[in-house]
Amino acid sequence: MIEFNQTLYAFDFFVKLNFIRLHNFRNVELADVGLDSDSVWIHGRNGQGKTNLLEAVGMLNAMRSFRNASADALVRRGFKSAGILAQASLSGSSSWQVELVVGEGRAAFVDGQKISKLSEFIGRFPVLAITNEDLRLLRGSPEARRRDMDMFISSLDAEYFECLRLYYRALSHRNALLKDGLCEASLLESFEISMACNAEKILSKRKSFFEELGERATQKYAVLAGASAETAQISLKPNCDAADKDSFLEMLKSQRRSDIERRSTQRGIHRDDFKVLIGGAEAKIYASEGQQKSAVIALKLAQFETAKEHLREEPVMLFDDVLGELDADRRERFWSCTSGSAQILATSTEPPPQGGARNWKSITATSGEFIQ
């Protein structure tokens, strides 16, 4: 958890990103990049810094890398910290300056004022990334899928984030007792009550968000699939049958003997998962690579529409080389699924496409420098 001071700060959501400066971030020593366009195309050979630039922009959402990289990995070799400075235009023509420091210590500032807590910052500057690594949402572990969804929902719902924080704090204390062999009922119960109270709220919100995402992802996938008439569904896969405080508490009590033997909490919302079906079959097992990629893109586009609905603003969209393996028809269907008014930052090894509805600002990445 990031430690900030206790200063509170209230601010709105931005619409367009105008400028970003990177200092000792990944392979970038120092770069000032103008992003004053609705459509920005960053291209160049692999390993030149294209994804690093998008990663820095993505940090504005929750001070978290969409690559799930550690803080040390974000800092240029030989240095202790990296800096990101961004300027954004907001609704009503106002603007904000956002500064992030990552590395040995983390901090966030808005117009020079330090933000107190991560919960005060997460989702306030909405950015949503679609990358080739998103296939881990189907092929990876339940933990990876759960973490992605928890971060997404937290960016839209501050209460959800707080409930998660309290649940996992109680869970860590319960697991510590189990690991140390301190298994008296009175000791476990205080943490189980906190877990049960917050689990009820978390599960309720998860179900609501998954219902929204499922409907939108199904619609997006239908467009991406074209004439194939394939269907896709996404649904929450709870780890247990408990649905309210009392049933969660009863479940934790009934699991004590097993948890004591295993020295950890085996059941609960911290082990929930979700599944994606294509044509009624589980995509992770039965779908082709093309179907899986389309399903993940549909899910991410559904997240964009859901965020737009809840925030009343459009997130900045980051597309990290997601079109390279798609044929011309699939690319056209992809663009038809995206918002015409959202700011898009895209990377590719190829120059920007000609024609189409978007007039791309072209930036060439080479050895950590960005030529405009």
C-alpha positions in Angstrom: 0.0 0.0 0.0 1.3 3.5 -0.9 1.9 5.7 2.1 0.9 9.4 1.7 0.4 12.2 4.2 -3.1 13.0 5.4 -3.8 16.0 3.1 -7.2 15.6 1.3 -7.7 16.9 -2.2 -10.8 16.9 -4.4 -10.6 17.1 -8.2 -12.5 16.2 -11.4 -11.8 13.7 -14.2 -9.7 14.8 -17.2 -10.9 14.5 -20.8 -7.6 14.8 -22.8 -4.0 14.4 -22.0 -1.9 17.2 -23.5 1.7 16.6 -22.5 3.8 14.1 -20.6 7.4 14.3 -19.3 9.3 11.1 -18.3 12.5 11.2 -16.2 14.5 8.1 -15.6 11.5 5.9 -16.5 12.4 2.5 -17.9 14.8 3.2 -20.8 13.9 6.9 -21.0 16.5 9.3 -19.5 14.4 12.5 -20.2 11.6 13.0 -22.7 9.0 15.7 -23.3 6.2 14.3 -25.4 3.3 16.4 -26.8 0.1 14.5 -26.8 -2.2 17.3 -27.8 -4.3 15.3 -30.2 -7.3 13.0 -30.0 -5.4 10.4 -31.9 -1.7 9.7 -31.2 0.2 7.0 -33.0 3.6 6.0 -31.5 5.6 3.7 -33.9 9.1 2.3 -34.2 11.1 -0.9 -33.9 10.6 -3.2 -30.9 12.5 -2.2 -27.7 12.6 1.5 -28.5 10.3 2.7 -25.7 6.8 2.7 -27.2 5.2 0.5 -24.6 7.2 2.4 -21.9 5.5 5.6 -22.9 2.0 4.1 -22.7 2.9 2.4 -19.4 3.8 5.8 -18.0 0.4 7.2 -19.1 -1.3 4.2 -17.7 0.3 5.0 -14.3 -2.0 8.0 -14.0 -5.0 5.7 -13.3 -3.8 4.0 -10.1 0.0 4.4 -9.9 0.2 0.8 -11.1 1.8 -0.6 -14.2 -0.5 -2.4 -16.7 2.4 -4.8 -17.1 2.1 -5.6 -13.3 5.8 -4.6 -13.0 7.4 -3.9 -9.7 8.4 -0.4 -8.7 12.1 -1.2 -9.2 11.5 -2.3 -12.8 10.0 1.1 -13.7 13.2 3.0 -12.7 16.1 3.5 -15.1 19.1 1.3 -14.2 21.4 3.1 -11.8 18.8 5.4 -10.4 16.6 5.2 -7.3 13.4 6.9 -8.6 11.6 7.9 -11.7 9.3 10.8 -12.4 6.2 11.3 -14.5 4.8 14.8 -15.1 1.5 15.1 -17.1 -0.8 17.9 -18.0 -4.4 17.2 -18.7 -7.4 19.3 -19.9 -10.6 18.8 -18.0 -14.3 19.4 -18.5 -15.0 23.1 -18.6 -11.6 23.9 -20.2 -9.7 23.7 -16.9 -6.5 21.8 -16.6 -4.4 20.0 -14.0 -0.7 19.1 -13.6 -0.1 15.6 -12.2 3.2 14.5 -10.9 4.1 10.9 -9.9 7.3 9.7 -8.3 7.9 5.9 -8.3 10.8 3.8 -7.1 12.0 3.5 -3.5 9.2 5.8 -2.4 5.9 6.6 -4.2 4.1 9.9 -4.2 1.5 11.7 -6.2 0.9 15.4 -6.5 -1.8 17.4 -8.3 -0.9 21.0 -9.0 1.9 20.7 -6.5 -0.3 19.4 -3.6 0.5 15.9 -2.3 -2.3 13.4 -2.4 -2.9 11.7 1.0 -3.9 8.2 0.1 -4.1 5.9 -2.9 -7.9 5.8 -2.5 -7.9 9.6 -3.1 -6.1 9.1 -6.4 -7.2 5.8 -8.0 -9.4 6.3 -10.9 -9.5 10.1 -10.7 -7.6 10.3 -13.9 -9.2 7.5 -15.9 -7.0 5.6 -18.3 -7.7 2.1 -19.8 -5.1 0.0 -21.6 -5.6 -2.8 -24.0 -2.4 -4.9 -24.6 -1.3 -8.2 -26.0 -0.6 -9.3 -22.4 -4.3 -9.1 -21.6 -4.6 -12.7 -22.8 -3.5 -13.6 -19.3 -7.1 -12.7 -18.3 -8.1 -16.0 -20.0 -4.9 -18.1 -19.8 -3.5 -16.9 -16.6 -4.2 -17.6 -12.9 -7.5 -16.7 -11.1 -5.4 -14.3 -9.1 -4.4 -12.3 -12.2 -8.0 -12.1 -13.4 -9.3 -11.2 -9.9 -6.6 -8.5 -9.5 -7.5 -6.9 -12.8 -11.2 -6.8 -12.1 -10.7 -5.6 -8.5 -8.5 -2.7 -9.8 -11.0 -1.8 -12.4 -14.0 -1.8 -10.1 -12.0 0.1 -7.4 -11.3 2.8 -10.0 -15.1 3.4 -10.3 -16.2 2.7 -6.7 -14.3 4.1 -3.7 -16.4 2.1 -1.3 -15.4 -1.1 -3.1 -11.8 -0.2 -2.8 -12.2 0.5 0.9 -14.0 -2.8 1.5 -11.3 -4.7 -0.3 -8.7 -3.0 1.9 -10.5 -3.9 5.1 -11.2 -7.5 4.0 -7.6 -8.2 3.0 -6.3 -6.6 6.2 -8.5 -8.9 8.3 -7.6 -11.9 6.0 -3.9 -11.3 6.6 -4.4 -11.2 10.3 -6.5 -14.4 10.3 -3.9 -16.2 8.1 -1.1 -15.0 10.4 -2.9 -16.6 13.4 -3.4 -19.8 11.5 0.2 -19.9 10.4 1.4 -19.4 14.0 -0.9 -22.0 15.4 -2.9 -19.5 17.4 -6.3 -20.9 16.6 -8.5 -20.0 19.6 -12.1 -19.2 18.4 -12.1 -15.8 20.1 -9.0 -14.7 18.3 -10.2 -15.8 14.9 -13.7 -14.5 15.3 -12.9 -10.8 15.5 -11.2 -11.0 12.1 -13.9 -13.2 10.6 -16.6 -10.7 11.5 -14.7 -8.0 9.6 -14.1 -10.3 6.6 -17.8 -11.3 6.5 -19.1 -7.7 6.7 -16.9 -6.6 3.8 -17.3 -9.8 1.8 -21.1 -9.2 1.6 -20.5 -5.7 0.1 -17.7 -6.8 -2.2 -19.7 -9.7 -3.7 -22.8 -7.6 -4.2 -20.8 -5.0 -6.1 -18.9 -7.6 -8.1 -22.2 -9.2 -9.2 -23.6 -5.8 -10.3 -20.5 -4.8 -12.3 -20.2 -8.3 -13.9 -23.8 -8.0 -15.1 -23.0 -4.7 -16.7 -19.7 -5.9 -18.2 -21.2 -9.2 -19.4 -23.9 -7.4 -21.4 -21.5 -5.0 -23.0 -18.8 -7.6 -23.7 -21.4 -9.8 -25.5 -22.3 -6.8 -27.7 -18.7 -5.9 -28.5 -17.7 -9.5 -29.3 -20.7 -9.8 -31.7 -19.3 -6.9 -33.7 -15.7 -8.2 -33.6 -16.8 -11.6 -34.7 -18.6 -10.2 -37.8 -20.6 -12.7 -39.9 -19.5 -15.7 -37.9 -22.4 -15.2 -35.5 -20.4 -16.4 -32.5 -21.5 -15.4 -29.1 -19.5 -14.7 -25.9 -20.5 -14.4 -22.3 -18.7 -13.4 -19.1 -19.8 -14.3 -15.7 -18.6 -14.3 -12.1 -17.5 -17.6 -10.6 -17.8 -17.3 -6.8 -15.5 -19.4 -4.6 -18.3 -20.3 -2.2 -22.1 -20.2 -1.9 -22.2 -17.5 0.9 -23.9 -14.3 -0.1 -24.5 -12.3 3.0 -22.7 -11.5 6.3 -24.3 -14.3 8.3 -23.6 -17.0 5.7 -20.0 -15.8 5.1 -19.5 -15.9 8.9 -20.9 -19.4 9.2 -18.8 -20.6 6.2 -15.6 -19.2 7.9 -16.5 -20.9 11.2 -17.2 -24.2 9.5 -13.9 -24.0 7.6 -11.8 -23.4 10.7 -10.6 -27.0 11.2 -9.6 -27.3 7.5 -8.0 -23.9 7.6 -6.0 -24.7 10.7 -4.7 -27.9 9.0 -3.7 -25.9 5.9 -2.6 -22.8 7.9 -4.5 -20.4 5.5 -8.0 -19.3 4.7 -9.1 -21.6 1.8 -12.5 -20.2 1.0 -13.9 -16.7 0.5 -14.2 -13.8 -2.0 -10.3 -13.6 -2.2 -10.6 -16.8 -4.3 -13.4 -15.8 -6.6 -12.8 -16.1 -10.4 -14.7 -15.3 -13.6 -15.1 -17.3 -16.8 -15.6 -16.4 -20.4 -17.6 -18.6 -22.7 -17.6 -18.5 -26.5 -20.4 -20.4 -28.2 -21.3 -21.9 -24.8 -17.8 -23.4 -24.2 -15.1 -22.1 -21.9 -12.8 -19.9 -24.0 -9.7 -20.7 -21.9 -9.9 -24.3 -23.0 -11.8 -24.5 -26.3 -11.4 -21.2 -28.1 -8.9 -20.5 -30.8 -6.2 -17.9 -30.2 -8.1 -15.4 -32.5 -11.3 -16.0 -30.5 -9.5 -15.6 -27.2 -8.0 -12.3 -28.4 -11.3 -11.0 -29.6 -12.9 -12.0 -26.3 -10.3 -10.1 -24.3 -10.6 -7.0 -26.5 -14.4 -7.2 -26.1 -14.0 -7.3 -22.3 -11.7 -4.3 -22.3 -13.9 -2.3 -24.6 -16.8 -3.2 -22.2 -14.7 -1.9 -19.3 -14.4 1.4 -21.2 -18.2 1.7 -21.7 -18.8 0.8 -18.1 -16.2 3.4 -16.9 -17.8 6.0 -19.1 -21.2 5.3 -17.7 -20.1 5.5 -14.0 -17.6 8.4 -14.3 -19.5 10.5 -16.8 -16.2 11.0 -18.6 -14.4 9.0 -21.2 -11.1 7.4 -20.1 -8.1 7.9 -22.3 -7.6 4.7 -24.3 -4.2 3.0 -24.7 -3.8 0.4 -27.4 -0.4 -1.3 -27.2 0.2 -3.1 -30.5 -3.1 -4.9 -30.3 -3.9 -4.7 -34.1 -0.7 -6.3 -35.4 -2.2 -9.8 -35.8 -5.6 -8.8 -37.1 -6.5 -8.8 -40.8 -8.0 -5.7 -42.4 -11.6 -6.7 -41.8 -11.0 -7.3 -38.1 -9.2 -4.0 -37.7 -12.1 -2.2 -39.3 -14.5 -3.9 -36.9 -12.2 -3.1 -34.0 -12.3 0.6 -34.8 -16.0 0.5 -35.1 -16.2 -0.7 -31.5 -14.2 2.3 -30.1 -15.4 5.7 -29.2 -15.0 8.4 -31.8 -14.6 11.1 -29.2 -12.1 9.4 -26.7 -8.5 10.3 -26.8 -6.5 7.2 -28.1 -2.8 6.6 -27.8 -1.7 3.6 -29.9 1.6 1.9 -30.6 2.8 -0.2 -33.5 5.9 -1.2 -35.4 4.2 0.3 -38.5 3.5 4.0 -39.3 -0.1 5.3 -38.7 -2.9 4.0 -41.0 -4.0 6.3 -43.8 -7.6 7.4 -44.2 -10.3 6.4 -41.7 -12.1 8.6 -39.3 -9.0 9.5 -37.2 -6.3 12.0 -38.1 -3.3 10.5 -36.3 -0.5 12.5 -34.8 2.6 10.5 -35.6 5.5 10.0 -33.1 8.5 7.9 -33.8 10.2 6.1 -30.8 13.9 5.4 -31.0 16.2 4.4 -28.1 14.0 6.1 -25.5 13.5 9.3 -27.5 10.3 10.4 -29.1 10.5 12.4 -32.4 7.4 14.3 -33.4 
